[in-house]
Amino acid sequence: MNTSAAELLRIEGVTKAYPGVVANSDVSFTIREGEVHALLGENGAGKSTLVKMIYGLVKPDSGAMRLRGVAYAPAEPRAARAAGVAMVFQHFSLFEALNVAENVALGMENPPPMRELAARIRAVSEEYGLPLDPARQVGDLSAGERQRVEIIRCLLQSPKLLIMDEPTSVLTPQEVEILFQTLRQLKAEGTSILYISHKLEEIRALCDEATVLRRGKVVATCTPRDRTAREMAEMMVGATLTPPERRATQKGAVALGVSDLSVASPIPFGTSLKGVSFTVAKGEVLGIAGVAGNGQDELLLALSGELTSAPDKVRIDSRPVGDLGPVERRRAGLVAAPEERLGHAAAPNMSLTENALLSGAVRQGLVRRGFIDWAATERFATSIIRAFDVRTPGPQVAARALSGGNLQKFVVGRELLQEPSVIVINQPTWGVDAAAAAAIRQAILDRAAAGAAVVVISQDLDELLEIADSFAALNAGQLTRPRPVEGLTIDEIGLMMGGAHGMEVAHHAG
């Protein structure tokens, strides 16, 4: 750490409470000029609330902030931006029907004429190694390119402090490297960066200092490069972590077969699947990687039965099911957990008991002669809550009342406890803290050990390398040929994900 550098932002005793929960309790730390400062913590530790206070989206109940020694209390994001604080959010706020320059203009207080703005975007994108064409429509951009739009929008304000929330969750390894070069260049020019990420190896590579939050309080500070990822994870959780244990599993017969599956995307600006083929045996975990927006959602829909095809395009235990809907596929043994928790995987206003019924009715026998067996349904919901340590007062609580991580545990648990023969999960540990992620991964491995065929679609490469037996990558709706995880390098994976002759990569190294 450069202790001689001047203080940029000092946070002193900041507290923020909501009904029933203290999000931040007496938080104090300092960010220096030209420093990359990590903010670490599990889900619900208070990271988001803290950065929202710095960015003027939320007002602290008590405590104070000082920016370059001057009292700082932004009433709204516009005031934060005027003071030199910019933020790149985890979920991009871009209009897909507009081009890059138009989107950038919408984020500025007084945008210059379009031609001048396009020239500035070109200049800044070249200066920071973030190639971007101002005239391209955002709907046609990859996730990495969309993030560049957000970053360039911030850089045009010449910020003193750039806040980044989970910036690499939708990037290939190669795009992460480009982003890191940009952040190091900004740091060298004196810009400070407040960096939030679950990816601890990235934090070790990039950050000078780290502040660790647990349940709203600062519990530790450290220099990341002097600590292992596991040590930092244990600081966040306050407990010792055990990595998932893989049991030697005998691979059985093919349980899921997909052959030459092509389906049009029903999602606006979505990606259609083109000739996707693979098989998964009983006891096997197939990991499918890819940057967001390359057909992951469509693949889950086509496997779950929400999108249908010709009967023989999808087979469960060699039975053609391509033309069957979700209920019939569940009956045949396939369960699915989509990426979008609220709305797709769970109905927000329904109770956990009702949500347990939605996908468990067929396999758990919760409906008899047309009548719902509510007692059995509540028992099923309670068993999910217990088995997956879902933090909630009980099964009568509405799904929307759960934190993202707890709802994820409930949704994944609901599917795994149905003893399926085929499991398809998109982003099993998205936004889930280290301890919960380890529990979910272990539960997936246990189901595979019990003979299930599992497809895990994830943007978290470490997760796939930890639990998958074989690996494939989706790019622009096409799937590379699955190959064993053993011996795969991160570089090869990145090329497969980026579609840089992804298909050839699969053949060369096969």
C-alpha positions in Angstrom: 0.0 0.0 0.0 1.2 3.5 -0.8 0.8 5.0 2.7 2.4 8.3 1.6 -0.5 8.8 -0.8 -3.1 11.4 0.2 -6.5 10.3 1.6 -9.2 10.5 -1.0 -12.3 9.2 0.8 -12.6 8.7 4.5 -15.7 6.9 5.9 -16.3 7.4 9.6 -18.8 5.5 11.7 -21.4 5.2 9.0 -24.5 3.3 10.1 -27.7 2.5 8.0 -30.6 0.4 9.3 -33.8 -0.8 7.6 -36.8 -2.4 9.4 -35.5 -5.6 11.0 -31.9 -5.4 9.7 -28.9 -3.2 10.3 -27.2 -3.0 6.8 -24.1 -1.1 8.0 -23.0 -0.7 11.6 -20.3 1.9 12.5 -18.3 1.3 9.3 -15.0 3.2 9.0 -12.2 2.9 6.4 -10.1 5.1 4.1 -9.4 5.0 0.4 -6.2 6.7 -0.7 -5.5 8.4 -4.0 -4.4 6.0 -6.8 -5.4 2.9 -4.7 -7.4 -0.1 -5.8 -9.4 -0.9 -2.6 -11.4 -4.1 -2.4 -14.7 -4.3 -0.5 -15.2 -8.0 0.6 -18.1 -9.7 2.2 -20.7 -12.4 1.8 -24.2 -11.6 0.5 -26.0 -9.5 2.9 -22.8 -8.2 4.5 -23.7 -4.6 3.6 -21.4 -3.9 0.6 -24.2 -2.7 -1.7 -25.7 -0.4 0.9 -22.3 1.1 1.6 -21.5 1.9 -2.0 -25.0 3.3 -2.5 -24.3 5.7 0.3 -21.0 6.8 -1.3 -22.9 7.2 -4.7 -25.8 9.2 -3.2 -28.5 6.6 -3.7 -29.0 6.0 0.0 -28.6 8.4 3.0 -26.7 7.2 6.1 -28.6 7.3 9.4 -25.4 8.5 11.2 -21.7 8.8 10.6 -19.8 11.0 8.1 -17.8 10.9 4.9 -15.0 13.2 3.8 -13.8 13.5 0.2 -10.3 15.1 0.0 -10.8 16.4 3.5 -14.1 18.1 2.8 -17.4 17.0 4.2 -19.2 14.8 1.6 -22.9 13.9 1.8 -24.3 13.5 -1.7 -28.1 13.9 -1.8 -28.3 12.1 -5.2 -26.0 10.4 -7.7 -25.8 13.7 -9.7 -24.1 15.3 -6.7 -21.7 12.3 -6.3 -20.8 12.6 -10.0 -20.2 16.3 -9.7 -17.8 15.6 -6.8 -15.9 13.1 -8.9 -17.4 9.8 -7.9 -18.6 7.4 -10.7 -20.1 3.9 -10.5 -20.3 0.9 -12.9 -23.2 -1.2 -11.7 -23.4 -5.0 -11.8 -26.5 -4.9 -13.9 -26.1 -2.6 -16.9 -28.6 0.2 -17.5 -28.4 0.4 -21.2 -31.1 0.8 -23.9 -30.6 -2.0 -26.5 -32.4 -0.2 -29.3 -30.0 2.8 -29.1 -26.4 3.0 -30.3 -23.4 3.4 -28.0 -23.1 7.2 -28.3 -26.8 7.7 -27.6 -26.5 5.5 -24.5 -23.5 7.5 -23.3 -25.3 10.8 -23.9 -28.2 9.6 -21.7 -25.8 9.2 -18.7 -24.4 12.7 -19.0 -25.7 16.0 -17.5 -24.9 18.2 -20.5 -23.9 16.0 -23.4 -22.0 17.6 -26.3 -23.3 17.4 -29.9 -23.4 13.8 -31.1 -20.5 14.1 -33.6 -18.3 15.6 -30.9 -19.4 12.9 -28.4 -18.6 10.1 -30.8 -15.1 11.5 -31.3 -14.6 11.7 -27.6 -15.8 8.1 -27.1 -13.4 6.9 -29.8 -10.5 8.9 -28.2 -11.1 7.6 -24.7 -11.8 4.0 -25.8 -8.4 4.0 -27.7 -6.6 5.7 -24.8 -7.7 3.1 -22.3 -7.5 0.0 -24.6 -11.3 -0.5 -24.6 -12.2 -0.7 -28.4 -15.7 0.5 -29.0 -17.6 1.8 -32.0 -19.9 4.7 -31.0 -22.3 4.0 -33.9 -23.0 0.3 -33.0 -26.4 -0.6 -31.6 -26.1 -1.8 -28.0 -28.5 -4.8 -28.7 -25.7 -6.2 -30.9 -22.9 -5.9 -28.3 -21.4 -8.7 -26.2 -21.6 -8.4 -22.4 -18.0 -7.3 -22.3 -18.6 -4.6 -24.9 -21.7 -3.4 -23.0 -19.5 -3.1 -19.9 -17.1 -0.9 -21.9 -20.0 1.5 -22.7 -20.7 1.9 -18.9 -17.0 2.3 -18.1 -16.4 4.9 -20.9 -19.5 6.8 -19.8 -17.8 7.0 -16.4 -14.4 7.9 -17.8 -15.7 10.8 -19.7 -16.5 12.5 -16.3 -12.7 12.1 -15.3 -13.7 10.6 -12.0 -11.5 10.7 -8.8 -13.1 7.6 -7.5 -14.5 4.7 -9.7 -16.8 2.2 -7.9 -17.1 -1.2 -9.6 -19.6 -3.8 -8.5 -18.8 -7.4 -9.6 -17.3 -6.1 -12.9 -16.0 -9.4 -14.2 -19.0 -11.7 -13.6 -20.0 -11.5 -17.3 -16.5 -11.5 -18.9 -14.2 -14.1 -20.6 -10.7 -14.5 -19.1 -9.3 -12.4 -22.0 -11.8 -9.6 -21.4 -11.0 -9.6 -17.7 -7.3 -9.1 -18.6 -8.3 -6.1 -20.8 -10.3 -4.6 -18.0 -7.5 -5.1 -15.5 -5.0 -3.3 -17.8 -7.5 -0.4 -18.0 -7.9 -0.3 -14.2 -4.1 -0.4 -13.7 -3.7 2.5 -16.2 -6.4 4.5 -14.3 -4.6 3.8 -11.0 -1.3 5.0 -12.5 -3.0 8.2 -13.4 -4.1 8.7 -9.8 -7.7 7.5 -10.0 -8.9 5.5 -7.0 -11.0 2.4 -7.5 -13.4 0.8 -5.0 -13.7 -2.8 -6.2 -16.4 -5.3 -5.2 -16.0 -8.9 -6.2 -16.6 -12.5 -5.1 -13.6 -13.6 -7.1 -10.8 -13.6 -4.6 -7.9 -14.5 -6.9 -8.8 -11.4 -9.0 -8.7 -9.3 -5.8 -5.2 -10.7 -5.0 -4.0 -9.8 -8.5 -5.5 -6.3 -8.6 -6.1 -4.7 -5.2 -3.8 -2.9 -2.9 -6.0 -3.0 0.2 -9.1 -4.8 1.3 -11.8 -4.0 3.9 -13.8 -7.1 5.0 -17.5 -6.7 6.0 -19.5 -9.3 7.9 -23.1 -8.6 9.0 -22.7 -4.9 8.4 -19.5 -4.4 10.4 -15.9 -4.1 9.4 -14.2 -7.3 10.8 -10.8 -7.1 9.1 -8.5 -5.2 6.7 -5.7 -6.8 4.8 -3.3 -6.5 1.9 -4.7 -9.1 -0.5 -1.5 -10.2 -2.2 -0.2 -11.2 1.2 -3.2 -13.6 1.8 -4.5 -16.7 0.1 -8.0 -16.7 -1.4 -9.0 -19.2 1.3 -7.8 -16.9 4.1 -9.8 -14.0 2.7 -12.9 -16.2 2.3 -12.6 -17.4 5.9 -12.4 -13.7 7.0 -15.6 -13.0 5.2 -17.5 -16.0 6.6 -15.9 -16.1 10.0 -15.5 -19.9 9.7 -13.2 -22.5 8.2 -14.3 -23.6 4.7 -14.1 -27.1 3.3 -13.9 -27.5 -0.4 -16.5 -29.7 -2.1 -15.6 -33.4 -1.9 -15.8 -35.4 -5.1 -16.7 -39.0 -4.8 -15.4 -41.5 -7.3 -18.5 -42.0 -9.4 -19.0 -44.8 -11.9 -20.3 -43.3 -15.1 -23.5 -45.1 -16.3 -25.6 -45.1 -19.4 -26.4 -41.9 -21.2 -29.3 -40.2 -19.4 -29.5 -37.0 -21.5 -28.9 -36.8 -25.2 -29.2 -33.7 -27.3 -28.6 -34.0 -31.1 -28.4 -31.2 -33.6 -30.8 -28.9 -31.6 -31.6 -25.6 -33.3 -34.3 -23.4 -31.9 -35.1 -19.7 -32.4 -34.8 -17.5 -29.4 -38.1 -16.2 -27.9 -36.1 -13.5 -26.1 -35.8 -10.0 -27.6 -32.1 -9.6 -28.7 -31.7 -13.2 -27.7 -29.4 -15.8 -29.2 -30.9 -18.7 -31.2 -29.3 -22.2 -30.7 -27.6 -23.6 -33.7 -26.9 -27.4 -34.0 -26.2 -28.1 -30.4 -25.2 -31.7 -29.6 -24.0 -33.4 -26.5 -24.6 -36.3 -24.1 -24.4 -36.6 -20.4 -24.1 -40.0 -18.6 -25.5 -41.0 -15.2 -23.1 -39.8 -12.6 -21.5 -37.1 -14.9 -21.4 -33.4 -14.4 -21.1 -31.4 -17.7 -20.1 -27.8 -17.2 -21.1 -25.3 -19.9 -19.3 -22.0 -19.9 -20.0 -18.8 -21.9 -20.3 -15.1 -21.5 -23.8 -13.9 -20.8 -26.1 -13.7 -23.8 -24.6 -16.5 -25.9 -27.6 -18.8 -25.7 -27.5 -20.0 -22.0 -31.1 -19.0 -21.3 -32.3 -20.5 -24.5 -30.4 -23.8 -23.8 -32.1 -24.0 -20.4 -35.5 -23.3 -21.9 -34.9 -26.0 -24.6 -33.9 -28.6 -22.0 -36.6 -27.8 -19.5 -39.4 -28.0 -22.1 -40.3 -24.3 -22.1 -39.0 -24.3 -25.7 -40.0 -27.4 -27.7 -38.4 -29.0 -30.8 -38.7 -32.2 -32.8 -39.1 -35.2 -30.5 -35.7 -36.8 -31.1 -33.7 -33.6 -30.6 -33.8 -34.2 -26.8 -33.8 -37.6 -25.2 -34.1 -38.6 -21.5 -33.0 -42.2 -20.9 -33.2 -42.7 -24.7 -36.9 -41.6 -24.7 -37.6 -38.8 -27.2 -39.0 -35.8 -25.3 -38.2 -32.8 -27.5 -41.8 -32.1 -28.2 -42.9 -32.4 -24.5 -43.5 -29.5 -22.1 -42.0 -28.9 -18.7 -44.5 -31.0 -16.7 -44.0 -34.1 -18.9 -40.3 -33.7 -18.8 -40.4 -33.5 -15.0 -42.4 -36.7 -15.0 -39.7 -38.3 -17.2 -37.1 -37.3 -14.6 -35.7 -33.9 -15.7 -35.7 -30.9 -13.3 -34.4 -27.4 -14.1 -33.4 -24.3 -12.2 -33.2 -21.1 -14.3 -30.9 -18.2 -13.7 -33.5 -15.6 -13.0 -34.7 -16.4 -9.5 -37.5 -13.9 -9.0 -40.1 -14.3 -11.7 -38.8 -17.4 -13.5 -37.6 -19.8 -10.8 -39.9 -18.5 -8.1 -43.1 -16.4 -8.0 -42.3 -13.3 -5.9 -45.6 -12.9 -4.1 -46.3 -16.6 -3.4 -45.1 -18.2 -0.2 -42.2 -20.7 -0.1 -44.8 -23.5 0.4 -46.7 -22.4 -2.8 -43.3 -22.1 -4.7 -42.4 -25.6 -3.6 -45.7 -26.8 -5.1 -45.0 -25.1 -8.5 -42.2 -27.4 -9.5 -42.6 -30.2 -7.0 -46.2 -31.2 -7.7 -45.5 -33.9 -10.2 -42.5 -35.7 -8.7 -43.5 -35.2 -5.0 -47.1 -36.3 -5.6 -48.5 -33.1 -4.0 -51.7 -33.2 -6.0 -54.2 -36.1 -5.5 -57.3 -36.5 -7.5 -57.1 -32.8 -8.5 -56.7 -31.5 -4.9 -53.5 -30.0 -3.5 -52.2 -31.8 -0.4 -51.1 -28.7 1.5 -49.8 -30.5 4.5 -47.4 -32.6 2.3 -46.5 -29.4 0.3 -45.6 -27.6 3.5 -43.5 -30.6 4.7 -41.7 -30.5 1.4 -41.0 -26.8 1.7 -39.8 -27.2 5.3 -37.5 -30.1 4.2 -35.9 -27.8 1.6 -35.4 -25.0 4.2 -33.7 -27.4 6.6 -31.6 -29.3 4.1 -30.2 -26.2 2.5 -30.0 -23.9 5.5 -32.4 -21.3 4.0 -32.5 -18.3 6.4 -36.2 -17.5 6.7 -38.8 -17.5 9.6 -40.7 -20.3 7.9 -42.4 -21.7 4.7 -45.2 -19.2 4.9 -42.9 -16.3 4.0 -43.2 -14.8 0.5 -40.3 -15.6 -1.9 -39.6 -11.9 -2.4 -38.8 -11.5 1.3 -35.7 -13.7 1.0 -32.2 -12.3 0.2 -30.9 -13.3 -3.2 -28.6 -15.9 -1.8 -31.3 -17.6 0.4 -33.8 -17.7 -2.4 -31.1 -19.3 -4.6 -30.5 -22.0 -2.0 -34.3 -22.6 -1.8 -34.7 -22.8 -5.6 -31.7 -25.2 -6.1 -32.7 -27.3 -3.1 -36.3 -27.6 -4.4 -35.0 -29.2 -7.6 -32.3 -31.4 -6.1 -34.5 -32.9 -3.4 -36.9 -34.3 -6.0 -34.4 -37.1 -6.7 -34.3 -36.4 -10.5 -32.4 -38.5 -13.0 -31.4 -35.3 -15.0 -30.6 -31.9 -13.5 -30.1 -28.7 -15.5 -29.0 -25.6 -13.5 -28.1 -22.2 -14.9 -25.8 -20.1 -12.6 -26.2 -22.3 -9.5 -24.3 -20.0 -7.2 -24.8 -16.6 -8.8 -24.6 -13.9 -6.1 -24.3 -16.5 -3.3 -21.6 -16.2 -0.6 -18.7 -18.6 -0.2 -20.2 -20.8 2.4 -23.6 -21.2 0.6 -21.8 -21.7 -2.8 -19.7 -24.6 -1.3 -23.0 -26.2 0.1 -24.8 -25.9 -3.3 -21.8 -27.3 -5.2 -21.5 -30.2 -2.7 -25.3 -30.9 -3.1 -24.8 -31.1 -6.9 -21.9 -33.5 -6.6 -23.9 -35.6 -4.2 -26.8 -35.9 -6.7 -24.3 -36.9 -9.4 -22.7 -39.5 -7.0 -26.3 -40.9 -6.6 -26.5 -41.4 -10.3 -28.0 -38.2 -11.7 -26.8 -36.7 -15.0 -26.1 -33.0 -14.3 -25.7 -30.0 -16.7 -24.3 -26.9 -15.0 -24.4 -23.7 -17.1 -22.2 -21.1 -15.4 -20.1 -18.0 -16.0 -17.9 -18.9 -13.0 -15.0 -20.8 -14.4 -13.6 -21.7 -11.1 -16.9 -23.3 -10.2 -17.0 -25.4 -13.4 -13.4 -26.6 -12.9 -14.2 -27.6 -9.4 -17.3 -29.7 -10.0 -17.5 -30.6 -13.7 -16.1 -33.8 -15.3 -16.5 -32.5 -18.8 -16.5 -29.0 -20.3 -18.0 -27.2 -23.3 -18.5 -23.5 -24.1 -21.4 -21.7 -25.7 -20.7 -18.9 -28.2 -23.3 -17.2 -30.3 -25.7 -20.2 -29.8 -23.1 -22.9 -30.8 -21.6 -25.4 -28.4 -18.0 -26.6 -28.6 -17.5 -30.3 -28.4 -17.5 -31.4 -24.8 -14.1 -32.5 -23.5 -12.7 -33.8 -20.2 -12.0 -31.0 -17.6 -8.7 -32.7 -16.7 -5.8 -30.9 -18.4 -7.8 -27.9 -19.6 -6.0 -24.6 -19.3 -7.8 -21.3 -18.5 -6.4 -19.9 -21.8 -8.0 -22.7 -23.8 -11.3 -22.2 -22.0 -11.2 -18.5 -22.7 -10.6 -19.1 -26.4 -13.5 -21.6 -26.5 -15.8 -19.0 -24.7 -14.7 -16.2 -26.9 -15.5 -18.2 -30.1 -11.9 -17.4 -31.3 -12.2 -20.5 -33.5 -13.8 -22.2 -30.5 -14.8 -25.2 -32.6 -11.2 -25.7 -33.8 -9.8 -25.3 -30.3 -12.0 -28.2 -29.3 -10.6 -30.4 -32.1 -6.9 -29.5 -31.8 -6.8 -30.3 -28.1 -9.3 -33.2 -28.3 
